[in-house]
Amino acid sequence: MNLQDKVAIVTGASGGIGSAVARRLAEAGARVILGYNSKAAEAEKIAAALPGAGHKAMHIQVLDSQALKALAATIERDFGRCDVLINSAGFTKMVPHHDLEALTDDLIDSIFAANVRGPFAMVRAFAPLMKKSGDAVIVNISSVAAISGSGSNIAYGGSKAAMDTMSISLARVLGPEIRVMTVSPAAVDTPFVPGRTTAMVEKVAASTPLKRVVTTDEVAQAVMSTITHLTSSTGWVIPVDGGKLVG
């Protein structure tokens, strides 16, 4: 897993999965740009603790396309390249599936904006720079809710299904210079879903064949495998779910 001299961007890097991916990328030798929305201090702390040198925490507004274009120009000026893009930023909220009224229009719009439009905007802004690498990889962090229809709310699963389909289309049009892969975890014990407890995550995990909670580092390892090992694969979804989809 040698990514020496490579440059990687991770959105949502102050979160559990994003920070785990950033650590794995840094351990492999990459210079990592840790994108954050509001948790600047946390992102700075994570960046400072990464092995290697040249890492930087940066405010990334995934819903501001003009800001992203400017960011891509800044990355090219300061780092000279972008070889890896991890779209890990996202948003959701706990809403019981049977409570259709609680899933308001504004909440649906917020979920799809963060989980679909934001990742697409990142790809659109950085694709020209990544194509110059000639061997670049985009990894979108999805969810098995896209297939199972489970998850924190109905719109969340729908947004991740949209991400999966979008990733297939992007893989088709961005090759051969850029591969596009999707890593799809089951419930991971992080603060990503407000109100979700460890006990709730463990209950879901107990219903899977492996009967244990997926860790953030296991998701990060799957991400690394798509970058360094699955080098002739593009457009595929890699589940990291303890066997939930077959359970």
NORDAWO-V615093 format. One record per residue. N is the residue number from 1. SS is DSSP state (hx for helix, st for strand, lp for the rest). BURIAL is + if it has 16 or more other C-alpha atoms within 10 Angstrom, else -. D_FIRST is the distance of its C-alpha to the first C-alpha in Angstrom with 2 decimals. Layout:
n;ss;burial;d_first
N;SS;BURIAL;D_FIRST
N;SS;BURIAL;D_FIRST
This chain:
n;ss;burial;d_first
1;lp;-;0.00
2;lp;-;3.80
3;lp;+;6.32
4;lp;-;9.11
5;lp;-;12.46
6;lp;+;11.59
7;st;+;13.99
8;st;+;13.74
9;st;+;16.87
10;st;+;17.33
11;st;+;20.92
12;lp;+;22.41
13;lp;+;20.14
14;lp;+;22.96
15;lp;+;22.95
16;hx;+;21.39
17;hx;+;18.69
18;hx;+;18.10
19;hx;+;17.79
20;hx;+;15.38
21;hx;+;13.05
22;hx;+;13.70
23;hx;+;12.82
24;hx;+;9.35
25;hx;+;8.81
26;hx;+;10.59
27;hx;+;8.85
28;lp;+;5.64
29;lp;+;8.57
30;lp;+;10.13
31;st;+;13.87
32;st;+;14.94
33;st;+;18.38
34;st;+;19.63
35;st;+;22.38
36;st;+;25.28
37;lp;+;28.72
38;lp;-;30.98
39;lp;-;29.09
40;hx;+;28.73
41;hx;-;29.10
42;hx;+;26.48
43;hx;+;23.91
44;hx;+;24.87
45;hx;-;24.53
46;hx;+;21.00
47;hx;+;20.00
48;hx;-;21.73
49;hx;-;19.93
50;lp;+;16.34
51;lp;+;14.67
52;lp;-;14.68
53;lp;-;17.30
54;lp;-;18.52
55;lp;+;18.08
56;st;+;21.15
57;st;+;22.90
58;st;+;24.97
59;st;+;27.61
60;lp;+;26.71
61;lp;+;29.67
62;lp;+;28.26
63;lp;+;31.85
64;lp;-;33.04
65;hx;+;32.17
66;hx;-;33.85
67;hx;-;31.97
68;hx;+;28.66
69;hx;+;29.75
70;hx;-;30.62
71;hx;+;27.29
72;hx;+;25.44
73;hx;+;27.75
74;hx;-;27.06
75;hx;+;23.27
76;hx;-;23.87
77;hx;-;26.35
78;hx;-;24.48
79;hx;-;20.83
80;lp;-;21.52
81;lp;+;19.00
82;lp;+;17.21
83;lp;+;14.10
84;st;+;13.32
85;st;+;16.19
86;st;+;16.23
87;st;+;19.85
88;lp;+;20.30
89;lp;+;23.81
90;lp;+;26.65
91;lp;+;30.05
92;lp;+;32.22
93;lp;+;35.23
94;lp;+;36.70
95;lp;+;39.54
96;lp;-;41.00
97;lp;+;40.76
98;lp;-;44.51
99;lp;-;45.40
100;hx;-;45.40
101;hx;-;47.46
102;hx;-;44.96
103;lp;+;42.33
104;lp;-;43.94
105;hx;-;43.52
106;hx;-;42.10
107;hx;+;39.47
108;hx;+;38.48
109;hx;-;38.24
110;hx;+;36.10
111;hx;+;33.64
112;hx;+;33.31
113;hx;+;33.12
114;hx;+;30.23
115;hx;+;28.28
116;hx;+;29.04
117;hx;+;30.59
118;hx;+;28.28
119;hx;+;24.97
120;hx;+;26.79
121;hx;+;28.09
122;hx;+;24.66
123;hx;+;23.54
124;hx;-;26.87
125;hx;+;26.66
126;hx;+;23.16
127;hx;+;23.11
128;hx;-;24.96
129;hx;+;22.58
130;hx;+;19.44
131;hx;+;21.14
132;hx;-;21.35
133;hx;+;17.58
134;lp;-;18.08
135;lp;+;14.67
136;st;+;14.55
137;st;+;13.85
138;st;+;16.22
139;st;+;15.77
140;st;+;19.13
141;st;+;19.67
142;st;+;22.69
143;st;+;24.53
144;lp;+;25.98
145;hx;+;29.26
146;hx;+;28.99
147;hx;-;29.77
148;hx;-;31.74
149;lp;+;33.90
150;lp;+;33.51
151;lp;+;32.06
152;lp;+;33.67
153;lp;+;36.08
154;hx;+;36.91
155;hx;+;35.86
156;hx;+;32.39
157;hx;+;31.69
158;hx;+;33.26
159;hx;+;31.11
160;hx;+;27.88
161;hx;+;29.36
162;hx;+;30.03
163;hx;+;26.43
164;hx;+;25.31
165;hx;-;27.89
166;hx;+;27.17
167;hx;+;23.50
168;hx;+;24.77
169;hx;-;27.11
170;hx;+;24.58
171;hx;+;22.24
172;hx;-;25.34
173;hx;-;26.43
174;hx;+;23.28
175;lp;+;21.87
176;lp;-;20.98
177;lp;+;19.54
178;st;+;18.12
179;st;+;16.77
180;st;+;18.00
181;st;+;16.88
182;st;+;18.48
183;st;+;17.47
184;st;+;20.74
185;st;+;21.28
186;lp;+;24.57
187;lp;+;26.29
188;st;+;24.06
189;lp;+;26.06
190;lp;+;25.81
191;lp;-;28.71
192;lp;+;27.81
193;lp;+;30.96
194;lp;-;34.02
195;lp;-;36.23
196;lp;+;33.82
197;lp;-;34.00
198;hx;-;31.80
199;hx;-;34.53
200;hx;-;34.25
201;hx;+;30.51
202;hx;+;31.17
203;hx;-;34.00
204;hx;+;31.82
205;hx;+;29.18
206;hx;-;32.05
207;lp;-;32.93
208;lp;+;29.63
209;lp;-;29.04
210;lp;-;26.51
211;lp;+;28.90
212;lp;+;26.58
213;lp;+;25.24
214;st;+;21.75
215;lp;+;19.91
216;hx;+;18.22
217;hx;+;15.02
218;hx;+;15.16
219;hx;+;15.46
220;hx;+;12.51
221;hx;+;10.35
222;hx;+;12.02
223;hx;+;11.33
224;hx;+;7.54
225;hx;-;8.26
226;hx;+;10.60
227;hx;+;8.50
228;hx;-;5.70
229;lp;-;7.91
230;lp;-;11.42
231;lp;-;11.79
232;lp;-;15.52
233;lp;-;16.37
234;lp;+;18.15
235;lp;+;20.87
236;lp;+;20.03
237;st;+;20.31
238;st;+;18.05
239;st;+;20.28
240;st;+;19.26
241;lp;+;22.86
242;lp;+;23.71
243;lp;-;25.50
244;hx;+;27.81
245;hx;-;28.26
246;hx;-;29.51
247;lp;-;31.29
